[in-house]
Amino acid sequence: MPMQAEWSAKFDPEAKARGDLAGAIHQALAGTSAAFFDGWSNLPVPTADFTDAVHLRWKATASFTHRLLQATRAAASSR
């Protein structure tokens, strides 16, 4: 999930929430063939693309989805 960088810097400056969530997801996927792509850490989204800390504006969803597909395809091909 993307998270607004300003919110993260203000309320989670040490990235504890980000790390806890990523850890829980990795644990849940352990032993499966599923892959986890951390879009929060690896796919920055401009502040103007958010309506609040976690929700994207409708006009930003196509661009985000395109970038997400490119990033996950690149990650999958490097395995």
Backbone as CSV, one residue per row, in Angstrom:
resi,resn,N_x,N_y,N_z,CA_x,CA_y,CA_z,C_x,C_y,C_z
1,MET,0.841,-1.176,0.000,0.000,0.000,0.000,0.879,1.229,0.000
2,PRO,0.479,2.239,-0.673,1.244,3.485,-0.552,0.828,4.206,0.731
3,MET,1.736,4.961,1.292,1.455,5.772,2.466,2.063,7.140,2.212
4,GLN,1.327,8.160,2.551,1.801,9.524,2.324,3.087,9.757,3.115
5,ALA,4.140,10.212,2.441,5.456,10.389,3.055,5.422,11.386,4.211
6,GLU,4.680,12.475,4.065,4.615,13.463,5.145,3.982,12.870,6.396
7,TRP,2.950,12.050,6.230,2.319,11.399,7.376,3.319,10.465,8.044
8,SER,4.005,9.681,7.239,4.991,8.750,7.776,6.083,9.481,8.546
9,ALA,6.583,10.566,7.977,7.648,11.333,8.639,7.172,11.928,9.955
10,LYS,5.933,12.351,10.013,5.401,12.994,11.219,5.004,11.983,12.299
11,PHE,4.327,10.902,11.908,3.757,9.986,12.884,4.511,8.665,13.042
12,ASP,5.409,8.366,12.112,6.176,7.120,12.191,7.594,7.365,11.662
13,PRO,8.321,8.329,12.269,9.617,8.721,11.712,10.653,7.599,11.693
14,GLU,10.513,6.620,12.552,11.464,5.513,12.581,10.957,4.300,11.794
15,ALA,9.850,4.474,11.086,9.258,3.450,10.217,8.884,2.171,10.974
16,LYS,8.494,2.303,12.230,8.091,1.134,13.014,6.818,0.510,12.450
17,ALA,5.812,1.321,12.143,4.561,0.791,11.589,4.829,0.085,10.263
18,ARG,5.651,0.703,9.435,6.002,0.109,8.140,6.694,-1.232,8.338
19,GLY,7.666,-1.278,9.221,8.397,-2.511,9.484,7.523,-3.593,10.102
20,ASP,6.659,-3.187,11.044,5.758,-4.154,11.674,4.800,-4.763,10.660
21,LEU,4.242,-3.926,9.799,3.313,-4.422,8.788,4.020,-5.348,7.808
22,ALA,5.174,-4.929,7.312,5.924,-5.769,6.368,6.306,-7.097,7.015
23,GLY,6.717,-7.073,8.272,7.071,-8.298,8.981,5.885,-9.237,9.120
24,ALA,4.725,-8.676,9.461,3.514,-9.500,9.606,3.108,-10.120,8.266
25,ILE,3.251,-9.365,7.202,2.911,-9.894,5.876,3.884,-11.010,5.489
26,HIS,5.183,-10.780,5.700,6.166,-11.826,5.400,5.868,-13.092,6.194
27,GLN,5.522,-12.936,7.458,5.206,-14.092,8.304,3.965,-14.823,7.783
28,ALA,2.954,-14.072,7.389,1.725,-14.685,6.886,1.963,-15.440,5.579
29,LEU,2.914,-14.974,4.785,3.189,-15.598,3.489,4.221,-16.711,3.560
30,ALA,4.864,-16.862,4.703,5.903,-17.888,4.849,5.347,-19.264,4.501
31,GLY,6.106,-19.997,3.719,5.698,-21.341,3.336,4.760,-21.389,2.142
32,THR,4.474,-20.234,1.558,3.622,-20.198,0.367,4.471,-19.766,-0.825
33,SER,3.899,-19.795,-1.991,4.617,-19.327,-3.181,4.330,-17.852,-3.457
34,ALA,3.596,-17.212,-2.550,3.245,-15.802,-2.733,4.464,-14.912,-2.546
35,ALA,4.465,-13.799,-3.238,5.532,-12.811,-3.121,4.949,-11.522,-2.555
36,PHE,5.751,-10.811,-1.807,5.335,-9.537,-1.216,6.175,-8.427,-1.812
37,PHE,5.521,-7.402,-2.337,6.205,-6.220,-2.841,5.811,-5.063,-1.947
38,ASP,6.773,-4.469,-1.290,6.531,-3.377,-0.344,6.410,-2.048,-1.086
39,GLY,5.211,-1.755,-1.530,4.970,-0.506,-2.241,5.113,0.716,-1.363
40,TRP,4.906,0.561,-0.076,5.049,1.675,0.860,6.496,2.167,0.865
41,SER,7.425,1.241,0.854,8.838,1.602,0.917,9.468,1.811,-0.450
42,ASN,8.975,1.120,-1.456,9.663,1.088,-2.748,8.974,1.814,-3.889
43,LEU,7.857,2.417,-3.633,7.118,3.076,-4.710,6.567,4.411,-4.206
44,PRO,7.428,5.432,-4.104,6.966,6.701,-3.565,5.865,7.326,-4.421
45,VAL,4.926,7.967,-3.744,3.790,8.608,-4.398,3.786,10.073,-3.975
46,PRO,3.637,11.007,-4.918,3.608,12.426,-4.561,2.476,12.747,-3.575
47,THR,2.746,13.641,-2.653,1.755,14.038,-1.656,0.448,14.480,-2.298
48,ALA,0.524,15.186,-3.405,-0.682,15.693,-4.072,-1.585,14.579,-4.585
49,ASP,-1.070,13.349,-4.679,-1.870,12.227,-5.162,-2.742,11.593,-4.071
50,PHE,-2.613,12.067,-2.839,-3.382,11.522,-1.719,-4.533,12.443,-1.325
51,THR,-5.613,11.836,-0.821,-6.688,12.618,-0.204,-6.471,12.699,1.294
52,ASP,-5.785,11.693,1.852,-5.386,11.657,3.261,-4.156,10.765,3.339
53,ALA,-3.832,10.253,4.502,-2.586,9.487,4.670,-2.519,8.209,3.838
54,VAL,-3.661,7.593,3.532,-3.623,6.290,2.849,-4.455,6.185,1.578
55,HIS,-5.297,7.133,1.292,-6.195,7.019,0.135,-5.719,7.883,-1.027
56,LEU,-5.593,7.229,-2.183,-5.189,7.952,-3.390,-6.380,8.649,-4.029
57,ARG,-6.098,9.772,-4.638,-7.118,10.449,-5.452,-7.397,9.574,-6.676
58,TRP,-8.621,9.605,-7.134,-9.000,8.787,-8.274,-8.099,9.057,-9.474
59,LYS,-7.774,10.317,-9.714,-6.958,10.653,-10.885,-5.536,10.099,-10.793
60,ALA,-5.103,9.692,-9.608,-3.747,9.162,-9.423,-3.689,7.640,-9.508
61,THR,-4.828,6.984,-9.512,-4.818,5.518,-9.443,-4.244,4.852,-10.691
62,ALA,-4.522,5.383,-11.856,-4.005,4.770,-13.086,-2.482,4.849,-13.128
63,SER,-1.937,5.996,-12.780,-0.490,6.160,-12.770,0.158,5.247,-11.731
64,PHE,-0.425,5.201,-10.542,0.118,4.335,-9.489,0.067,2.868,-9.924
65,THR,-1.055,2.440,-10.483,-1.202,1.048,-10.916,-0.180,0.706,-11.995
66,HIS,0.034,1.608,-12.930,1.022,1.385,-13.991,2.425,1.232,-13.389
67,ARG,2.790,2.121,-12.484,4.109,2.050,-11.844,4.248,0.784,-11.002
68,LEU,3.176,0.394,-10.325,3.196,-0.828,-9.522,3.422,-2.053,-10.412
69,LEU,2.734,-2.108,-11.534,2.921,-3.232,-12.467,4.352,-3.283,-12.986
70,GLN,4.902,-2.139,-13.343,6.283,-2.103,-13.821,7.241,-2.590,-12.737
71,ALA,7.056,-2.128,-11.511,7.953,-2.495,-10.417,7.850,-3.973,-10.072
72,THR,6.644,-4.500,-10.040,6.497,-5.913,-9.671,6.964,-6.826,-10.794
73,ARG,6.776,-6.422,-12.020,7.295,-7.223,-13.141,8.827,-7.251,-13.090
74,ALA,9.428,-6.109,-12.812,10.899,-6.053,-12.719,11.389,-6.909,-11.568
75,ALA,10.702,-6.858,-10.444,11.093,-7.666,-9.281,10.951,-9.149,-9.583
76,ALA,9.882,-9.521,-10.265,9.641,-10.933,-10.586,10.665,-11.459,-11.578
77,SER,11.069,-10.635,-12.525,12.026,-11.100,-13.539,13.439,-11.210,-12.991
78,SER,13.707,-10.569,-11.850,15.053,-10.637,-11.280,15.233,-11.835,-10.350
79,ARG,14.183,-12.617,-10.180,14.293,-13.805,-9.310,14.948,-14.945,-10.015
